[in-house]
């Protein structure tokens, strides 16, 4: 939704935030997926196959990358700006001549076949639907050829 009828502009963030707060506080409908990394790990443990979960949880050996990432995220503080003007913001980015709505991409994650039967194909389809760039890992369980057959590039 947007403030301008008839266009395809994204919903203003202030309206989205209000909706999230109303759903959680007023209606008691909490998000399906938590943002707390410890709770997220427990959710994943319950939902995932043990082999796939352990592969991800292993975090490339001694978990140094995961520890570094968590420390880096803790250094950032998000400060909501309530009761202030929140006009439309353009967060789009152009990569390799293609414009995307946000500066987010799906980092390569190998061996996705251990985690889900859709393998990298499911992730690539979700990325295409969300207009998020997808990257294929060099240790993918899906080859480039198979991926291209199942998810051809738009013309």
Secondary structure as UniProt FT lines:
FT   TURN            5..6
FT   HELIX           13..21
FT   HELIX           22..26
FT   HELIX           37..47
FT   HELIX           50..57
FT   TURN            58..62
FT   HELIX           64..75
FT   TURN            82..83
FT   STRAND          93..95
FT   TURN            96..97
FT   STRAND          98..100
FT   STRAND          105..106
FT   HELIX           112..114
FT   TURN            117..118
FT   HELIX           119..130
FT   STRAND          133..134
FT   TURN            138..139
FT   HELIX           144..150
//
